[in-house]
Amino acid sequence: MKKLNIFLSLLFLIGLSFLSFHQTSEPKEAVLCHADIESARAFAEFTNQKEFRDAHSMSRTLDKTKFKGKRISFTVADGENGEAYFVKSKKKSSKYLFVFHEWWGLNDYVRNESDRYAKDLSDVNIIALDLYDGKVGTTRDEASKYMKACDPKRAASIIQGALAYIGKDAKVATVGWCFGGGWSLQSALQVDQQAVGCVMYYGMPVKDVARLKELKCDVLGIFGEKDKWINPEVAKEFEQNMKEAGKNLTVKMYGSDHAFANPSSDRYNEADAQNANKEALAFIKKSFEVQP
């Protein structure tokens, strides 16, 4: 009986430790300013252009491997749980990388990228947030529909729910592509004091200088010269706004098109993608003060 009581006590302590590590607070209500909503809506408006829709494809086959992570659910202030793909660090860690999917949704490409980061950042937890609440586009029309329907307030609420799930002492870096590139920056603003770094691949920047002044971390922006939407002019304006806001932005411009880093896209440029991914990884490691 004594051994049983000791065993039960250990189980209780382990469970208590797990809860305190993950859910230390109630999720906050998401607060979005006009500039946040404006940038999210501006990118969603691209779906009205046939050329933008046609620029996206999944014509290339991805390697089908066993994924390292699992699907998790967490409380969100608006009442509907949020979900994410979670790859736990090898050792207990308060470092987290929030990953944001493209306009397709949280698909195999995003899980593959999350697993890649988990491999390269062994002491960092990886959480790929599902801003579409389980919906994944397999055609351009579906992806266009889901991106346009994505409510910025709901997306921000999911971010706040994930932030409550990991706890107030966690340090957070963010990365995303396309639709998720914009949300990587939005998330860095939402995370506030817990943010350590933000990587955005060809995503829509927040344009309001006053809002950018609230940013608490450095940003790496990765763009393509041939991108007709998040084009060099958008990147240049972002540089000017960040400079005026007194924030650090590093821009890497590649001679490629939109979605050049996605290996399932027919616009994939392997050389540029590998270089960009190397830059992103080095930036994230530096943000977390991880040895290269």
N, C-alpha and C positions, 0 to 999 in steps of 0.2 A: 504493500500500500504506500509506504514511504517513497519507493522508487517511482511509483505511478504519479504521486503528487509532484515530485521533482520534475518528471517528464512533462506533466501538464503545465507546470509553472514555466518551464523553458519554452513550450509552445506559445504560451501567452505572451512572454517577453519578445519572442521572435515576431509574433503578429503585431504587437504594439510597436516594435521597431519599424516594421514594414509600413504601418499606417503613418507613423510620424515622418517617415522619409518621403512619402508620396503625397499625402493629403493633409497638409497642416493647416489649411484655412478654407473657408467657404469661397467659392468663385465670386469675383466681383462683377457687377454690371458693367458691360462694355460701354465706354464713353468715346464716341467718335466726333471729331470736329468736321466742319464742312469740307476742309481740305482733304481729309481722309476719304470721305465718301466721293468727293469729286474725282480723285485719282482712280479709285476703284471703278467708278462708273465710266470714266473716260476710256479705260482699257476694254471694258465690256462692250462699249459702243463699236469697237472694231468688228464685232461679230456681224454687224449690219453690212459689212463690205464683203462681197463675194471673193475678192482677191485675197483678203485675209483668211477667210475660211479655206479657200483652195490652197493656201500656203502651208496648211497643216495636213500632215498625213502620217500614217503609221505603216509605211510600205516595207520597212525592214524588220526582219525577225530578230527578236531578242533571245539571248540564251535563257533557257528554262532551267533554273536551278532551284534547289530547295532554299526557301527564304529563311533567314536567321531569326527574324522577329516574330511578333504575334500581334494580333488585333487587341486593342484595349479600349475601354470605355471609361469616361469620367464625367463628373457632374458639371453642368453648365447652368449659369444663373437664370437663363430664360426657361428652364424647366425640362428641356430636351437634352439628353446626354450627348456629349461629343465623342468622337471616335478617332483613333490614330493607329498607325503602325509603329510599334515600339521595339527597338533593339536595345536591350540592357547592356551596360558596360560590363567588362569582364570583372572589374572590381567596383565595389560601392563607390559612387561618385556623385558629386553635386553639380557636375557639368552636363549641360544638355544642348543638343543641336536640334532646333526646330526646322523641319524640312517642309517646303510648300510645293505642292504639285502644280503641273501645267494645267492648261484648260481642259485636258482630258479627264482629270480626276486622279484619285490615288490608285494608279494602276501598277503593273509589273515594273515599268521603267522606274517609277519613284521608289518602289521597294528595292529594286536593284541598286539604285543610287544610295539609298539609306544603308543597305548592307555594305556597300563600298566604303562609305564614311565610317561605319562601325568597325570595319577591318583596319582602316588607317588611323582611327582615333579610338584606341582600345579602352581608354579611360573616360570616354564621353558617351553618355546615353543619347540615343537617336530617337526622336519622335517626329514621324511624318504625319502632320495633321490633315484630317479629311474635312475640307471646307465644303464639300458637296453632300455630306451626310450619307455616305454609302453609294451614291450614284457615280458611275464611271462611264464616260463616253467611249464608244467603239467606232462611231462614225463622226464626221465633221458636224452633221446636223445635231447629233446628240450633245457633243461637246459644246457647241455654240449655245444650245438651249440651256445647258447646265450653268455655263459661265454667266450668261445674261441673267439667269434666275438667282444667282448667288447673292444673298442679302448681306451687304457689308456689316450690318449690325450683328447678324448671326455669326458671320465669320469671326468678327472681333470677340464675340462671346465665347466661341470655341477656343480662341487663343487664351482668353482669361481663364477658362476652365482648365486648360492644360497647365497654365501657370500655377493655379491653385493645386493641381495634382502633383507637381514636382516640388512645391514648397517655396517659401519665401527666401530661403538661403541659397537656392540654386542660381547658377550663372548660366546665361543663355546666349548662344549665337544662333543666327538664322541664315537659311539659304533657300532659294527658290528660283524657278525658271518660268518665263512667260507670265501667265496669270499669277503664278506663285512668286515671281520675281518682285512684283509690286507688293505682294503680301508679306514677303520677307522684310521689306522696309517698314510696312505698316506694323508688323509684329514687333520689330525692334523698338518702335515708338510705344506700342502697347506695353511691352515688357519693362520699359522705363529703366529704373536703376539696376535691374538685374541683367541688362543687356551688355554683352562684351564685344559683339561684332556682328556685322550684317553683310551677306553676299547676295547680290541680286543679278541674275542673268536676264538680260533684255526684258525687264519689267517696267511698268509705269511708275515713275518717281512721284512722290508728293512734291508739289510745286510751291506751296506756301512757305515762305522763309520763316515766319513766326512759328509755324509748326515744326519745321526742321530744327529750330533752335532748341527744341525740347529733346532732341536725340541725345542719347547718353553713350553712344559707341561710334567707332569708325565704320566706314562703309567701303566695300569693294563692288564696283559696278562693272559688269561684263557685257559688252555690246558688240553688235555686228555692223560693219559699214554698209552692207547691202540691205539691212533691215529697213523696210519702208514705213514701219509704224513706230517702233522704239528706235528711231534713226539717230544719226550723229548729232542732229540739231537738238533732239530731246536730251541726249547725253550732255551736250554742251551747256544747255540751260540748267540741267541738274548740277553740273560743276559750278556754275555761277551762283546758283541759289545756295548750295552748300558752303561756298566760300563766304557769301554774305552772312550766312547763319553762323559762321565761325566753326564749322564742323569739318572733319577730315574725310575726304573722298578720294579713293584711288580708282581711276578709270582704265580699263583694259579694252582697247578697241581692236577687233579682229576683222579681217577682210572677208567675212562670211555673212550669211543671211540669218533671218530670224529662225530660232530653234536649231541652230547649228550644233549645239551640244547634246542633242537627243539622238542616241544611236538607232532609235526606231523610226526616225524621220528621214525622208529622202533628201532633206537639206543638211543632213549630218556631215560635218567636216571633221574627220577623225583627228587630224593634226592640230587644228585649232581647239577642238574639244579637249584633247588631252592636255594641251598647254593651259587652257582656261581652268580645267579641273585641278591642275597642279598649282596654279596661282591661288585658287579658292581654298585648297587644302592648306597651303602654307599660311594664308591669311587667317584661317580658322584656328590653326595650331598656335599662331602668335597671339590671337585673341584670348585663347585659353591658357596661354603660357605653357604650351606643350612642346617638348623638344621635337625638332624636325627629324 
